[in-house]
Amino acid sequence: MGLAEQFGHPRGLLGAVVGRGMAKGNADLSRWVVQEAASRHDGPAARVAELGPGPGVGLQALLDRFPEAHVWGVDLSTVMLAQARKRNRSAIAAGRLTLLEGGTPELRASEPADLVMANHVLYFWPEPVAELTRIRSVLRPGGLLALGYQLKQNMPAMAQKRFPPAGHRLYETEDAVTELAKAAGYSAVTQLVKGSPERPEGRVVLATA
Protein backbone atom coordinates (compact mmCIF):
# COMPACT_ATOMS: atom_id res chain seq x y z
CA MET A 1 0.00 0.00 0.00
CA GLY A 2 1.36 3.41 -1.01
CA LEU A 3 1.48 6.54 1.12
CA ALA A 4 -1.59 8.09 -0.53
CA GLU A 5 -3.70 5.00 0.28
CA GLN A 6 -2.53 5.18 3.89
CA PHE A 7 -4.20 8.57 4.30
CA GLY A 8 -7.52 7.10 3.21
CA HIS A 9 -7.25 3.98 5.38
CA PRO A 10 -4.17 3.83 7.62
CA ARG A 11 -2.86 0.32 8.29
CA GLY A 12 0.09 -1.24 10.06
CA LEU A 13 3.22 0.53 11.25
CA LEU A 14 3.18 3.09 8.42
CA GLY A 15 -0.44 3.83 9.19
CA ALA A 16 0.47 4.51 12.81
CA VAL A 17 3.14 6.96 11.66
CA VAL A 18 0.64 8.65 9.33
CA GLY A 19 -1.79 8.94 12.24
CA ARG A 20 0.78 10.69 14.41
CA GLY A 21 1.43 13.07 11.54
CA MET A 22 -2.30 13.75 11.23
CA ALA A 23 -2.54 14.46 14.95
CA LYS A 24 0.08 17.17 14.58
CA GLY A 25 -0.72 18.55 11.13
CA ASN A 26 -4.53 18.56 11.28
CA ALA A 27 -5.08 19.51 14.92
CA ASP A 28 -5.61 23.22 14.34
CA LEU A 29 -8.13 22.61 11.56
CA SER A 30 -10.05 20.08 13.66
CA ARG A 31 -10.33 22.48 16.60
CA TRP A 32 -11.31 25.35 14.32
CA VAL A 33 -14.05 23.30 12.64
CA VAL A 34 -15.45 22.39 16.07
CA GLN A 35 -15.37 26.05 17.08
CA GLU A 36 -17.19 27.18 13.94
CA ALA A 37 -19.73 24.36 14.17
CA ALA A 38 -20.45 25.20 17.79
CA SER A 39 -21.01 28.86 16.94
CA ARG A 40 -23.45 27.86 14.19
CA HIS A 41 -25.26 25.10 16.09
CA ASP A 42 -28.60 26.16 17.52
CA GLY A 43 -29.20 25.08 21.11
CA PRO A 44 -27.63 22.31 23.23
CA ALA A 45 -26.27 19.19 21.59
CA ALA A 46 -26.94 15.76 23.06
CA ARG A 47 -25.68 13.52 20.24
CA VAL A 48 -22.54 14.39 18.29
CA ALA A 49 -20.45 12.28 15.92
CA GLU A 50 -17.25 12.47 13.91
CA LEU A 51 -16.75 10.39 10.78
CA GLY A 52 -13.11 9.58 10.16
CA PRO A 53 -11.71 10.97 13.42
CA GLY A 54 -8.26 9.52 12.79
CA PRO A 55 -6.08 9.89 15.89
CA GLY A 56 -8.90 11.52 17.85
CA VAL A 57 -7.92 15.18 18.16
CA GLY A 58 -11.28 16.32 16.78
CA LEU A 59 -13.12 13.99 19.16
CA GLN A 60 -11.23 15.57 22.03
CA ALA A 61 -12.35 19.02 20.87
CA LEU A 62 -15.98 17.88 20.50
CA LEU A 63 -15.96 16.42 24.00
CA ASP A 64 -14.61 19.68 25.42
CA ARG A 65 -16.96 21.94 23.47
CA PHE A 66 -20.12 19.88 24.04
CA PRO A 67 -19.72 18.68 27.66
CA GLU A 68 -23.31 17.42 27.91
CA ALA A 69 -23.21 15.39 24.69
CA HIS A 70 -22.50 11.76 23.99
CA VAL A 71 -19.93 11.58 21.20
CA TRP A 72 -19.40 8.84 18.61
CA GLY A 73 -16.26 8.35 16.52
CA VAL A 74 -16.53 6.15 13.41
CA ASP A 75 -13.40 5.16 11.48
CA LEU A 76 -12.46 2.46 8.96
CA SER A 77 -9.00 2.08 10.47
CA THR A 78 -8.33 -0.02 13.57
CA VAL A 79 -4.97 1.75 13.83
CA MET A 80 -6.68 5.15 14.02
CA LEU A 81 -9.27 3.89 16.48
CA ALA A 82 -6.46 2.68 18.74
CA GLN A 83 -4.85 6.13 18.68
CA ALA A 84 -8.20 7.84 19.27
CA ARG A 85 -8.89 5.46 22.16
CA LYS A 86 -5.55 6.23 23.77
CA ARG A 87 -6.03 9.99 23.38
CA ASN A 88 -9.57 9.94 24.83
CA ARG A 89 -9.36 7.11 27.35
CA SER A 90 -10.99 9.07 30.18
CA ALA A 91 -14.04 9.99 28.07
CA ILE A 92 -14.53 6.33 27.10
CA ALA A 93 -14.27 5.27 30.74
CA ALA A 94 -16.83 7.93 31.68
CA GLY A 95 -19.25 6.57 29.05
CA ARG A 96 -19.21 9.79 27.01
CA LEU A 97 -17.38 8.49 23.94
CA THR A 98 -18.16 5.48 21.76
CA LEU A 99 -15.73 4.37 19.05
CA LEU A 100 -16.95 2.22 16.16
CA GLU A 101 -15.09 0.58 13.31
CA GLY A 102 -16.66 1.19 9.91
CA GLY A 103 -17.85 3.88 7.54
CA THR A 104 -20.85 6.13 7.11
CA PRO A 105 -23.49 3.40 7.80
CA GLU A 106 -22.13 3.03 11.36
CA LEU A 107 -23.15 6.62 12.07
CA ARG A 108 -26.64 5.17 12.59
CA ALA A 109 -25.60 4.58 16.19
CA SER A 110 -25.67 8.35 16.76
CA GLU A 111 -29.11 8.89 15.20
CA PRO A 112 -30.72 11.40 15.56
CA ALA A 113 -27.49 13.35 15.66
CA ASP A 114 -27.37 17.07 16.40
CA LEU A 115 -24.01 17.45 14.68
CA VAL A 116 -21.84 15.28 12.42
CA MET A 117 -18.30 16.41 11.67
CA ALA A 118 -16.03 14.97 8.99
CA ASN A 119 -12.59 16.48 8.37
CA HIS A 120 -10.32 15.59 5.44
CA VAL A 121 -12.45 12.61 4.40
CA LEU A 122 -14.19 14.15 1.38
CA TYR A 123 -11.32 13.21 -0.94
CA PHE A 124 -11.71 9.49 -0.25
CA TRP A 125 -15.40 9.17 -1.21
CA PRO A 126 -15.95 7.68 -4.69
CA GLU A 127 -19.59 8.82 -4.49
CA PRO A 128 -19.58 11.97 -2.33
CA VAL A 129 -23.25 12.88 -2.84
CA ALA A 130 -24.29 9.41 -1.68
CA GLU A 131 -22.08 9.67 1.41
CA LEU A 132 -23.37 13.13 2.27
CA THR A 133 -26.94 11.89 1.83
CA ARG A 134 -26.27 9.05 4.27
CA ILE A 135 -24.91 11.54 6.78
CA ARG A 136 -27.99 13.73 6.36
CA SER A 137 -30.21 10.73 7.07
CA VAL A 138 -28.75 10.34 10.58
CA LEU A 139 -29.03 14.03 11.44
CA ARG A 140 -32.13 15.30 13.19
CA PRO A 141 -34.18 17.90 11.30
CA GLY A 142 -32.14 21.08 11.63
CA GLY A 143 -29.02 19.12 12.55
CA LEU A 144 -25.67 20.36 11.32
CA LEU A 145 -23.02 18.93 9.01
CA ALA A 146 -19.48 20.31 9.47
CA LEU A 147 -17.26 19.18 6.59
CA GLY A 148 -13.65 20.28 6.90
CA TYR A 149 -11.42 20.09 3.84
CA GLN A 150 -8.79 21.84 1.71
CA LEU A 151 -8.84 22.72 -1.95
CA LYS A 152 -6.41 20.98 -4.28
CA GLN A 153 -4.19 23.99 -4.88
CA ASN A 154 -3.75 24.57 -1.14
CA MET A 155 -2.88 20.97 -0.24
CA PRO A 156 0.66 19.69 0.28
CA ALA A 157 2.54 18.84 -2.91
CA MET A 158 2.53 15.15 -1.98
CA ALA A 159 -1.26 15.06 -1.85
CA GLN A 160 -1.65 16.98 -5.11
CA LYS A 161 0.66 14.55 -6.86
CA ARG A 162 -0.24 11.20 -5.30
CA PHE A 163 -3.89 11.39 -4.32
CA PRO A 164 -5.46 11.43 -7.83
CA PRO A 165 -3.53 8.36 -9.13
CA ALA A 166 -4.67 6.52 -5.99
CA GLY A 167 -8.29 7.24 -6.89
CA HIS A 168 -8.78 10.10 -4.44
CA ARG A 169 -10.78 13.10 -5.60
CA LEU A 170 -9.48 16.63 -5.09
CA TYR A 171 -11.56 19.76 -5.53
CA GLU A 172 -10.44 23.01 -7.14
CA THR A 173 -13.30 25.35 -6.16
CA GLU A 174 -15.56 25.98 -3.19
CA ASP A 175 -18.54 25.94 -5.52
CA ALA A 176 -17.85 22.31 -6.46
CA VAL A 177 -18.08 21.29 -2.80
CA THR A 178 -21.11 23.47 -2.13
CA GLU A 179 -22.93 21.80 -5.02
CA LEU A 180 -22.25 18.37 -3.48
CA ALA A 181 -23.97 19.43 -0.26
CA LYS A 182 -26.93 20.92 -2.11
CA ALA A 183 -27.28 17.80 -4.28
CA ALA A 184 -27.39 15.73 -1.08
CA GLY A 185 -30.37 17.75 0.17
CA TYR A 186 -28.77 20.14 2.65
CA SER A 187 -29.92 23.73 3.07
CA ALA A 188 -28.29 26.92 4.36
CA VAL A 189 -24.91 25.81 2.99
CA THR A 190 -22.11 28.11 4.17
CA GLN A 191 -18.38 28.08 3.38
CA LEU A 192 -15.81 29.49 5.80
CA VAL A 193 -12.05 29.87 5.35
CA LYS A 194 -9.44 29.43 8.08
CA GLY A 195 -6.70 32.00 7.75
CA SER A 196 -6.27 34.41 4.86
CA PRO A 197 -8.04 33.78 1.53
CA GLU A 198 -4.66 34.04 -0.18
CA ARG A 199 -3.08 31.30 1.96
CA PRO A 200 -5.97 29.35 3.51
CA GLU A 201 -5.18 26.86 6.25
CA GLY A 202 -8.40 24.98 5.58
CA ARG A 203 -12.08 25.31 4.81
CA VAL A 204 -15.37 24.12 6.28
CA VAL A 205 -18.80 23.59 4.83
CA LEU A 206 -21.55 24.12 7.38
CA ALA A 207 -24.90 22.81 6.16
CA THR A 208 -28.30 22.09 7.71
CA ALA A 209 -30.21 18.84 7.34
C-alpha positions in Angstrom: 0.0 0.0 0.0 1.4 3.4 -1.0 1.5 6.5 1.1 -1.6 8.1 -0.5 -3.7 5.0 0.3 -2.5 5.2 3.9 -4.2 8.6 4.3 -7.5 7.1 3.2 -7.2 4.0 5.4 -4.2 3.8 7.6 -2.9 0.3 8.3 0.1 -1.2 10.1 3.2 0.5 11.2 3.2 3.1 8.4 -0.4 3.8 9.2 0.5 4.5 12.8 3.1 7.0 11.7 0.6 8.6 9.3 -1.8 8.9 12.2 0.8 10.7 14.4 1.4 13.1 11.5 -2.3 13.7 11.2 -2.5 14.5 15.0 0.1 17.2 14.6 -0.7 18.6 11.1 -4.5 18.6 11.3 -5.1 19.5 14.9 -5.6 23.2 14.3 -8.1 22.6 11.6 -10.1 20.1 13.7 -10.3 22.5 16.6 -11.3 25.4 14.3 -14.1 23.3 12.6 -15.4 22.4 16.1 -15.4 26.0 17.1 -17.2 27.2 13.9 -19.7 24.4 14.2 -20.5 25.2 17.8 -21.0 28.9 16.9 -23.5 27.9 14.2 -25.3 25.1 16.1 -28.6 26.2 17.5 -29.2 25.1 21.1 -27.6 22.3 23.2 -26.3 19.2 21.6 -26.9 15.8 23.1 -25.7 13.5 20.2 -22.5 14.4 18.3 -20.4 12.3 15.9 -17.3 12.5 13.9 -16.7 10.4 10.8 -13.1 9.6 10.2 -11.7 11.0 13.4 -8.3 9.5 12.8 -6.1 9.9 15.9 -8.9 11.5 17.9 -7.9 15.2 18.2 -11.3 16.3 16.8 -13.1 14.0 19.2 -11.2 15.6 22.0 -12.4 19.0 20.9 -16.0 17.9 20.5 -16.0 16.4 24.0 -14.6 19.7 25.4 -17.0 21.9 23.5 -20.1 19.9 24.0 -19.7 18.7 27.7 -23.3 17.4 27.9 -23.2 15.4 24.7 -22.5 11.8 24.0 -19.9 11.6 21.2 -19.4 8.8 18.6 -16.3 8.3 16.5 -16.5 6.1 13.4 -13.4 5.2 11.5 -12.5 2.5 9.0 -9.0 2.1 10.5 -8.3 0.0 13.6 -5.0 1.8 13.8 -6.7 5.1 14.0 -9.3 3.9 16.5 -6.5 2.7 18.7 -4.9 6.1 18.7 -8.2 7.8 19.3 -8.9 5.5 22.2 -5.6 6.2 23.8 -6.0 10.0 23.4 -9.6 9.9 24.8 -9.4 7.1 27.4 -11.0 9.1 30.2 -14.0 10.0 28.1 -14.5 6.3 27.1 -14.3 5.3 30.7 -16.8 7.9 31.7 -19.2 6.6 29.1 -19.2 9.8 27.0 -17.4 8.5 23.9 -18.2 5.5 21.8 -15.7 4.4 19.0 -17.0 2.2 16.2 -15.1 0.6 13.3 -16.7 1.2 9.9 -17.9 3.9 7.5 -20.8 6.1 7.1 -23.5 3.4 7.8 -22.1 3.0 11.4 -23.1 6.6 12.1 -26.6 5.2 12.6 -25.6 4.6 16.2 -25.7 8.3 16.8 -29.1 8.9 15.2 -30.7 11.4 15.6 -27.5 13.4 15.7 -27.4 17.1 16.4 -24.0 17.4 14.7 -21.8 15.3 12.4 -18.3 16.4 11.7 -16.0 15.0 9.0 -12.6 16.5 8.4 -10.3 15.6 5.4 -12.5 12.6 4.4 -14.2 14.1 1.4 -11.3 13.2 -0.9 -11.7 9.5 -0.2 -15.4 9.2 -1.2 -15.9 7.7 -4.7 -19.6 8.8 -4.5 -19.6 12.0 -2.3 -23.2 12.9 -2.8 -24.3 9.4 -1.7 -22.1 9.7 1.4 -23.4 13.1 2.3 -26.9 11.9 1.8 -26.3 9.0 4.3 -24.9 11.5 6.8 -28.0 13.7 6.4 -30.2 10.7 7.1 -28.8 10.3 10.6 -29.0 14.0 11.4 -32.1 15.3 13.2 -34.2 17.9 11.3 -32.1 21.1 11.6 -29.0 19.1 12.5 -25.7 20.4 11.3 -23.0 18.9 9.0 -19.5 20.3 9.5 -17.3 19.2 6.6 -13.6 20.3 6.9 -11.4 20.1 3.8 -8.8 21.8 1.7 -8.8 22.7 -2.0 -6.4 21.0 -4.3 -4.2 24.0 -4.9 -3.8 24.6 -1.1 -2.9 21.0 -0.2 0.7 19.7 0.3 2.5 18.8 -2.9 2.5 15.1 -2.0 -1.3 15.1 -1.9 -1.7 17.0 -5.1 0.7 14.6 -6.9 -0.2 11.2 -5.3 -3.9 11.4 -4.3 -5.5 11.4 -7.8 -3.5 8.4 -9.1 -4.7 6.5 -6.0 -8.3 7.2 -6.9 -8.8 10.1 -4.4 -10.8 13.1 -5.6 -9.5 16.6 -5.1 -11.6 19.8 -5.5 -10.4 23.0 -7.1 -13.3 25.4 -6.2 -15.6 26.0 -3.2 -18.5 25.9 -5.5 -17.8 22.3 -6.5 -18.1 21.3 -2.8 -21.1 23.5 -2.1 -22.9 21.8 -5.0 -22.3 18.4 -3.5 -24.0 19.4 -0.3 -26.9 20.9 -2.1 -27.3 17.8 -4.3 -27.4 15.7 -1.1 -30.4 17.7 0.2 -28.8 20.1 2.6 -29.9 23.7 3.1 -28.3 26.9 4.4 -24.9 25.8 3.0 -22.1 28.1 4.2 -18.4 28.1 3.4 -15.8 29.5 5.8 -12.1 29.9 5.4 -9.4 29.4 8.1 -6.7 32.0 7.7 -6.3 34.4 4.9 -8.0 33.8 1.5 -4.7 34.0 -0.2 -3.1 31.3 2.0 -6.0 29.3 3.5 -5.2 26.9 6.3 -8.4 25.0 5.6 -12.1 25.3 4.8 -15.4 24.1 6.3 -18.8 23.6 4.8 -21.6 24.1 7.4 -24.9 22.8 6.2 -28.3 22.1 7.7 -30.2 18.8 7.3 
